[in-house]
Amino acid sequence: MNLRATLVTASLVFASTVVTTTFAPDVAAQDNQKTWHVSPKKGSKVNPIPATKQSVRRGHVVFVFNACDQCHGPDGFAPNASNAPDLNSAEIWNQTDGAIFSKIKSRRHSMPGARKMRKADVWHLTNFLRSEYDVEFDDENENDDD
């Protein structure tokens, strides 16, 4: 690992720690009690960023940098205490990319990292989440060699 990669990794770990200790997910419990639907207009948004390996890698950086694993867990199985949705659930993956994008951007469930995310980063994050946790994604994109 070169010096630049080491510094980037150290910065991500530091930022993750700051975000995690600064923004506790206490608000999530009150919002997680009802099914969360987005409007048909928002749900019909199409991801403008192809799910290439480069996009998935960038989405992984976004996931780590914004400390998403603190609530969703590193393997996507959210700890019971966090009230975050299980990213391995069919309930999540039966939704459109537009619905997932809209939920991340709205931060209804106290996703503090999403506050400053650029739209492109949310789309990359959506690609990462699909590639990491959506079983059907692997079958659909198995020949992606970008």
C-alpha positions, 0 to 999 in steps of 0.5 A: 500500500502506498503512502497516499492509499494509507493516508486515505484509509486513515482519513476514512477511519478517522471520519467514520469515528467522528461521524459515529460518535457525533451523530447517534442514531437515537431518532431511528427508533421512532421512525422505524415503526411504520412501513416507509413508502416513497412517491411513485415519481421518486420511486421511478427515478432511474440510476444514471450510473451503471453498476460497474466495478468502479462504481461499486468500489466508489459506493463502498468508499461512501459506505465506509466514509459515512459510517453506514456500518455503524447502524447497518452492521458490516455485513448488512444485518443491522443490530437490533439496537439500531433499528436500521433496516437489514440490508440483506432483506428482500423487503429492501431489494424488492424496491427500485433504485429510485426508492432506495436513492430517495430514502437515503437522501431524505435521511428519515431514519437518521442517516447523518452521513447522507446529509452531505452526500452528493447525488452521484455518491448516493447512486454509487452507494446504491450500486454498492449496496445492490452488489454487496447485499442483493443476491439477485444482483450477482446473477444479473451482473456476473459478466461485468468486467469493467 
